[in-house]
Amino acid sequence: MSLKSERRGIHVDQSELLCKKGCGYYGNPAWQGFCSKCWREEYHKARQKQIQEDWELAERLQREEEEAFASSQSSQGAQSLTFSKFEEKKTNEKTRKVTTVKKFFSASSRVGSKKAEIQEAKAPSPSINRQTSIETDRVSKEFIDFLKTFHKTGQEIYKQTKMFLEAMHYKRDLSIEEQSECTQDFYQNVAERMQTRGKVPPERVEKIMDQIEKYIMTRLYKYVFCPETTDDEKKDLAIQKRIRALHWVTPQMLCVPVNEEISEVSDMVVKAITDIIEMDSKRVPRDKLACITKCSKHIFNAIKITKNEPASADDFLPTLIYIVLKGNPPRLQSNIQYITRFCNPSRLMTGEDGYYFTNLCCAVAFIEKLDAQSLNLSQEDFDRYMSGQTSPRKQESENWSPDACLGVKQMYKNLDLLSQLNERQERIMSEAKKLEKDLIEWTDGIAKEVQDIVEKYPLEIKPPNQSLAAIDSENVENDKLPPPLQPQVYAG
């Protein structure tokens, strides 16, 4: 499986996806970057180391107890009495639990006894103080009916499972990683006991482990799925926002070999999207994996119908990326983390479920790092598409097939009109801003010219002149002037 192909147009740095151990295989982000084989080796190494440390701790504690016992010989009588009472209480408790388990598997012909068995089977453990749901009751009944066919082995499995659930009830304050480690250890211990002590065939062990996983994870789902102590919800919102921002990515950009104009292929694509969305509604990790597997098989069928030949891994991964982008599954990161933490490890390491789950993790990692180079786009176009300023050119109306949906045609036509209006609006806004800038520059230029002229030719304003006096105002002898001529009338 190659994620870097010039022909396909998808560019991912392979060094970031290869196994950290350097084996050459692709690593799974859910397994800390290791491939399934290397992760299994690392897990066994860590497990053996933990077992060795526990063994050393047990030996040290035993030595300390022996030393403490040797130093308190004087109070041996009182201690023996206390220890005897403790052993008696422990024996009574053990007998009560064994009797309770036997009631579930004993064949009783009395109606009253049968009703008592059903009531006890439905009653929750006293240590788990909560109200069971209908689904939990149904799963519990199915689990008990399934174990009845194994007789003594079934009783032992039921006892271990109930003890594990009671222990997990008191471990809710631990981190989710520690709870995951406890669950994985429980899976491994139960499987090893069935193979070594019970001599159960491997195929039956696998079926029993599936039922155990279904039972315990249905009971623990509400406490361990997307807990508040983790940042799973934050990652869900981030990947959901990222996928919404990439809504413009087309199949051609990803080189997806799927022709959705074929009705059968379009149906397969819809089914694949439905399956990947349905994953969030499941409680059991195995059921979530089954949804991923069904989605992947629909993808392979869609590619096969389009190309008239079996699909390859290089065709499958781009199509899976396209399906995830188109479906935008809810709580995607939480579901991936939940499967990684609490699924039976043998299912993730082998089989088609593990292969498809690894591809889904790679698809999510690719979407998180998607850039312009990955889609063979210029950085300018990529930024415009991401900001929503424009969108890739859609299919022209004359190229549509006669069988294409009229609603889809109208939708793309409206999108083209909106795109044209958007471009026109941007052009008008650009010209308006330019006009505003020119007006400001013209006003500033006129004001500067006026200021320069005023500075060069300053305006001097003179005081107003005095009022003019009469012509003879300075003639002091005006009283000697002859009197003014008067009009006279002559008779004639």
C-alpha positions in Angstrom: 0.0 0.0 0.0 1.6 3.3 -1.1 0.5 6.7 0.0 2.9 8.6 -2.2 2.2 8.3 -5.9 2.8 10.9 -8.5 0.3 9.2 -10.8 -2.4 9.3 -8.1 -1.7 12.9 -7.1 -1.7 12.1 -3.4 1.5 13.1 -1.6 2.2 12.0 1.9 5.7 11.8 3.4 6.2 8.0 3.8 8.8 8.6 6.6 6.0 9.9 8.8 3.8 6.8 8.2 6.4 4.0 8.3 6.8 1.9 11.5 9.0 3.6 14.1 11.0 0.4 14.5 12.3 0.6 10.9 10.8 -2.7 9.6 9.6 -1.1 6.4 5.9 -1.6 7.0 3.4 1.2 7.6 2.8 2.1 11.2 -0.6 2.7 12.8 -1.1 6.0 14.6 -3.4 4.2 17.1 -0.4 1.9 18.0 2.1 4.7 18.7 3.4 4.6 15.1 4.3 0.8 15.1 3.0 -1.7 12.7 0.9 -4.6 14.0 3.8 -7.0 14.2 6.2 -4.6 15.9 3.4 -3.4 18.2 2.7 -6.9 19.3 6.4 -7.5 20.0 6.6 -4.3 22.0 3.5 -5.2 23.9 4.8 -8.6 24.9 8.1 -7.1 26.0 6.3 -4.6 28.2 4.0 -7.3 29.5 6.9 -9.6 30.4 8.7 -6.7 32.1 5.6 -6.0 34.1 5.2 -9.6 35.1 8.8 -9.7 36.2 8.4 -6.6 38.2 5.2 -7.9 39.8 7.0 -11.2 40.7 9.9 -9.3 42.3 7.4 -7.2 44.2 5.6 -10.3 45.4 8.8 -11.9 46.6 9.8 -8.8 48.5 6.4 -8.5 50.1 6.6 -12.2 51.1 10.0 -11.7 52.7 8.7 -8.8 54.6 5.7 -10.7 55.9 8.0 -13.6 57.0 10.2 -11.2 58.8 7.2 -9.5 60.5 5.8 -12.9 61.4 9.1 -14.0 62.9 9.3 -10.9 65.1 5.7 -11.3 66.5 5.8 -14.8 67.8 4.5 -13.6 71.2 1.1 -12.6 69.7 0.8 -15.7 67.6 -2.4 -16.9 69.3 -4.3 -13.6 68.7 -3.1 -13.4 65.1 -4.1 -17.1 64.5 -7.6 -16.3 65.8 -7.9 -13.2 63.5 -6.5 -15.1 60.5 -9.0 -18.0 61.2 -11.9 -15.6 61.2 -10.6 -14.0 58.0 -10.3 -17.4 56.3 -13.8 -18.4 57.5 -15.3 -15.2 56.1 -13.4 -15.6 52.8 -14.6 -19.2 52.5 -18.2 -18.2 53.1 -18.0 -15.5 50.5 -16.5 -17.9 48.0 -19.2 -20.5 48.7 -21.9 -17.9 48.2 -20.5 -16.8 44.8 -20.0 -20.3 43.6 -23.6 -21.2 44.6 -24.9 -18.1 42.8 -23.0 -19.0 39.6 -24.2 -22.6 39.7 -27.8 -21.4 39.8 -27.3 -19.8 36.4 -26.2 -23.0 34.8 -28.1 -25.7 36.7 -31.0 -27.2 34.8 -34.1 -26.8 36.9 -37.6 -28.2 36.0 -39.4 -26.1 38.6 -41.0 -22.9 37.5 -40.3 -21.1 40.7 -36.6 -22.0 40.6 -36.4 -20.8 36.9 -37.9 -17.5 37.8 -35.5 -17.0 40.6 -32.6 -17.7 38.2 -33.9 -15.1 35.8 -34.3 -12.5 38.5 -30.8 -13.2 39.9 -29.3 -13.0 36.4 -30.9 -9.6 35.8 -30.0 -8.2 39.2 -26.9 -6.0 39.1 -23.9 -6.6 41.3 -24.2 -4.9 44.7 -20.9 -3.2 44.1 -22.1 -1.6 40.8 -24.8 0.8 42.1 -26.6 1.8 38.9 -29.7 1.1 36.9 -29.1 -1.3 34.0 -30.5 -0.5 30.7 -32.6 -2.8 28.5 -29.7 -3.4 26.1 -27.5 -4.3 29.1 -30.1 -6.8 30.3 -30.4 -8.3 26.9 -26.6 -8.7 26.5 -26.3 -10.2 30.0 -29.0 -12.8 29.2 -27.3 -13.7 25.9 -23.9 -14.0 27.6 -25.3 -16.4 30.2 -27.2 -18.5 27.6 -24.0 -18.7 25.6 -21.8 -19.8 28.6 -24.3 -22.5 29.6 -23.1 -24.6 26.6 -19.6 -24.8 28.1 -20.7 -26.1 31.6 -17.7 -25.9 34.0 -15.6 -23.7 31.7 -18.5 -21.4 31.3 -18.9 -21.1 35.1 -15.3 -20.2 35.5 -15.5 -17.6 32.7 -18.6 -16.0 34.2 -16.9 -15.8 37.6 -13.8 -14.2 36.2 -15.9 -11.7 34.2 -18.0 -10.6 37.2 -14.8 -10.2 39.3 -13.3 -8.1 36.5 -16.4 -5.8 36.3 -16.4 -5.4 40.1 -12.7 -4.5 40.0 -13.3 -2.0 37.2 -16.0 -0.3 39.3 -13.3 0.7 41.8 -10.8 1.7 39.1 -12.9 4.5 37.6 -10.6 7.1 39.2 -7.6 5.7 37.2 -6.6 7.2 33.9 -8.1 5.8 30.7 -4.8 4.3 29.7 -4.6 2.3 33.0 -8.1 1.1 32.6 -7.3 0.1 29.0 -4.2 -1.8 30.2 -6.3 -3.7 32.8 -8.8 -4.7 30.2 -6.1 -5.9 27.8 -4.5 -7.9 30.6 -7.9 -9.5 31.3 -8.4 -10.5 27.7 -5.0 -12.1 27.6 -5.3 -13.9 30.9 -8.7 -15.4 30.0 -7.6 -16.5 26.6 -4.4 -18.1 28.0 -6.4 -19.9 30.7 -8.9 -21.3 28.2 -6.1 -22.6 26.0 -3.8 -24.0 28.7 -6.2 -25.2 31.5 -9.5 -25.7 29.6 -7.9 -27.1 26.4 -10.4 -25.0 24.4 -9.8 -25.0 20.6 -8.5 -21.7 19.2 -11.6 -21.1 17.0 -13.9 -21.5 20.1 -11.6 -19.3 22.1 -12.1 -16.6 19.5 -15.9 -16.9 19.8 -15.8 -16.8 23.6 -13.6 -13.8 23.6 -16.0 -12.0 21.3 -18.9 -12.7 23.7 -16.8 -11.6 26.7 -15.9 -8.4 25.0 -19.5 -7.7 24.1 -20.6 -8.3 27.7 -18.0 -6.3 29.6 -17.9 -3.4 27.1 -21.6 -3.0 27.0 -21.5 -2.6 30.8 -18.5 -0.2 30.8 -19.3 1.8 27.7 -20.8 4.9 29.4 -17.7 5.2 31.6 -14.8 4.5 29.2 -16.1 6.0 25.9 -14.8 9.6 25.5 -14.2 10.2 29.2 -14.0 13.7 30.5 -10.4 13.2 31.7 -9.1 12.9 28.1 -9.0 15.3 25.2 -11.0 13.0 22.9 -13.9 15.4 22.6 -11.5 18.2 21.6 -10.0 16.1 18.9 -13.4 15.2 17.6 -14.3 18.8 17.2 -11.0 19.6 15.5 -11.3 16.8 12.9 -15.0 17.6 12.3 -14.1 21.3 11.7 -11.2 20.2 9.4 -13.4 18.0 7.3 -16.1 20.7 7.0 -13.4 23.1 5.7 -12.4 20.5 3.1 -15.9 20.1 1.7 -14.7 21.4 -1.7 -12.4 18.5 -2.3 -13.5 16.5 -5.4 -12.9 12.9 -6.3 -10.7 14.1 -9.2 -8.3 15.8 -6.8 -7.9 12.6 -4.9 -7.7 10.5 -8.0 -10.6 8.4 -6.7 -11.4 5.6 -9.3 -15.2 5.8 -8.6 -17.8 7.0 -11.1 -20.8 8.1 -9.1 -22.8 8.7 -12.3 -23.3 4.9 -12.4 -26.4 4.3 -10.2 -25.0 1.1 -8.7 -21.8 2.8 -7.8 -23.7 5.7 -6.3 -25.7 3.3 -4.1 -22.4 1.7 -2.9 -21.0 5.1 -2.0 -24.2 5.9 0.0 -24.0 2.5 1.8 -20.3 3.1 2.6 -21.1 6.5 4.1 -24.0 5.1 6.1 -21.8 2.3 7.5 -19.0 4.7 8.6 -21.6 7.0 10.3 -23.3 4.0 11.9 -20.1 3.1 13.7 -20.8 5.7 16.4 -24.1 4.1 17.4 -22.4 0.8 18.4 -21.2 0.1 21.9 -18.9 -2.9 21.4 -15.5 -2.4 19.7 -16.0 -5.5 17.6 -19.3 -4.0 16.3 -17.6 -0.7 15.5 -14.9 -2.7 13.6 -17.7 -4.5 11.7 -19.1 -1.2 10.5 -15.6 -0.2 9.2 -15.3 -3.6 7.4 -18.7 -3.3 5.8 -17.9 0.3 4.6 -14.6 -0.9 3.2 -16.2 -3.8 1.3 -18.7 -1.4 -0.3 -15.8 0.7 -1.4 -14.1 -2.2 -3.0 -17.3 -3.1 -4.8 -17.8 0.4 -6.1 -14.2 0.5 -7.5 -14.7 -3.0 -9.0 -17.9 -1.9 -10.8 -16.3 1.3 -12.1 -13.0 -0.3 -13.3 -14.4 -3.7 -14.2 -11.5 -5.2 -12.3 -10.5 -6.0 -8.7 -9.5 -2.9 -6.7 -6.0 -2.5 -5.4 -4.7 -0.9 -2.2 -3.7 2.2 -4.1 -7.3 2.6 -5.2 -8.9 1.8 -1.9 -7.1 4.4 0.4 -7.9 7.5 -1.7 -11.6 6.3 -1.9 -11.7 5.8 1.8 -10.4 9.3 2.3 -13.1 10.6 0.0 -15.8 8.7 1.9 -14.6 10.1 5.3 -14.6 13.6 3.8 -18.1 13.2 2.4 -19.6 11.5 5.4 -17.8 13.4 8.2 -18.5 10.6 10.8 -19.5 11.9 14.3 -17.0 11.5 17.1 -14.4 9.9 14.8 -11.4 10.3 17.0 -13.3 9.0 20.1 -14.4 5.9 18.2 -10.8 5.2 17.0 -9.4 5.7 20.5 -12.1 3.5 22.0 -11.4 0.7 19.6 -7.7 0.9 20.2 -8.0 0.9 24.0 -10.6 -1.8 24.5 -10.8 -4.0 21.5 -9.6 -7.6 21.7 -5.9 -7.2 20.6 -6.0 -10.4 18.5 -8.7 -8.9 16.3 -6.7 -5.7 15.6 -3.5 -7.6 14.9 -4.8 -10.1 12.5 -7.6 -10.4 9.9 -9.4 -8.0 7.6 -10.8 -6.0 10.6 -7.4 -5.0 11.7 -6.3 -4.1 8.1 -9.4 -1.9 7.4 -9.0 -0.2 10.8 -5.3 0.6 10.0 -6.4 2.1 6.7 -9.0 4.3 8.5 -6.3 5.6 10.9 -4.1 6.4 7.9 -7.0 8.2 6.2 -7.6 10.4 9.2 -3.9 11.1 9.6 -3.8 12.1 5.9 -6.8 14.4 6.3 -5.2 16.2 9.2 -2.1 16.9 7.2 -3.8 17.6 3.8 -2.2 20.5 2.0 -1.9 22.0 -1.5 0.8 19.7 -2.6 -1.2 16.6 -1.7 -4.0 17.7 -4.1 -1.6 19.0 -6.9 -2.9 22.6 -6.3 -1.1 25.9 -6.0 -0.9 27.4 -2.5 -3.0 30.4 -3.7 -5.9 28.2 -5.0 -5.7 26.0 -1.9 -6.0 29.0 0.4 -8.9 30.4 -1.6 -10.8 27.2 -1.4 -10.1 26.8 2.3 -11.3 30.3 3.0 -14.5 29.8 1.0 -13.7 32.7 -1.4 -14.3 30.4 -4.4 -14.8 26.7 -5.2 -13.4 24.4 -7.9 -15.2 24.6 -11.3 -18.1 22.2 -11.4 -19.2 20.1 -14.2 -20.7 22.0 -17.2 -24.4 21.5 -18.0 -23.7 20.2 -21.5 -21.5 17.4 -20.1 -24.2 15.9 -17.9 -25.5 12.5 -18.8 -29.2 12.3 -19.7 -29.9 10.1 -16.6 -28.4 12.7 -14.2 -30.7 14.0 -11.5 -32.4 17.3 -12.3 -32.0 18.5 -8.7 -28.2 17.9 -8.8 -28.0 19.8 -12.1 -29.9 22.7 -10.7 -27.8 22.7 -7.6 -24.6 22.9 -9.6 -26.1 25.6 -11.8 -27.0 27.7 -8.7 -23.5 27.2 -7.3 -22.0 28.5 -10.6 -24.3 31.5 -10.4 -23.3 32.2 -6.8 -19.7 31.9 -7.8 -20.1 34.4 -10.6 -22.0 36.8 -8.2 -19.2 36.4 -5.7 -16.6 37.3 -8.3 -18.6 40.3 -9.4 -19.1 41.5 -5.9 -15.4 41.1 -5.2 -14.6 43.1 -8.4 -17.1 45.9 -7.4 -15.7 46.1 -3.9 -12.1 46.3 -5.3 -13.1 49.2 -7.6 -15.0 51.0 -4.9 -12.0 50.8 -2.6 -9.8 52.1 -5.4 -12.2 55.0 -6.1 -12.2 55.9 -2.4 -8.4 55.9 -2.4 -8.3 58.2 -5.4 -10.7 60.6 -3.9 -8.7 60.8 -0.7 -5.5 61.3 -2.7 -7.1 64.1 -4.9 -8.4 65.9 -1.8 -5.0 65.8 -0.1 -3.3 67.0 -3.4 -5.7 70.0 -3.7 -5.2 71.0 -0.1 -1.4 70.8 -0.5 -1.4 73.0 -3.6 -3.5 75.6 -1.9 -1.2 75.6 1.1 1.9 76.0 -1.2 0.3 79.0 -3.0 -0.6 80.7 0.3 2.9 80.2 1.5 4.4 81.6 -1.7 2.1 84.6 -2.1 1.1 85.7 1.4 -2.1 87.9 1.5 -1.5 91.3 3.1 -4.7 92.9 4.3 -4.4 96.8 4.7 -6.4 98.8 7.2 -9.5 100.6 5.8 -9.1 104.3 4.6 -10.5 107.3 6.5 -13.8 108.7 5.3 -13.6 111.6 2.7 -14.3 115.1 4.0 -16.2 117.8 2.1 -14.3 119.8 -0.5 -14.5 123.0 1.5 -14.3 121.6 4.9 -10.8 123.1 5.4 -11.8 126.6 4.2 -12.1 128.6 7.3 -13.4 131.6 5.3 -16.4 129.8 3.9 -18.6 132.4 5.5 -17.3 135.0 3.0 -18.3 133.0 0.0 -21.2 134.4 -2.0 -24.5 132.8 -1.4 -25.5 130.0 -3.7 -27.4 130.9 -6.8 -31.1 130.7 -6.6 -33.4 130.1 -9.5 -35.3 133.1 -10.6 -38.4 133.4 -12.7 -38.5 136.2 -15.4 -41.7 137.6 -16.7 -41.8 138.0 -20.2 
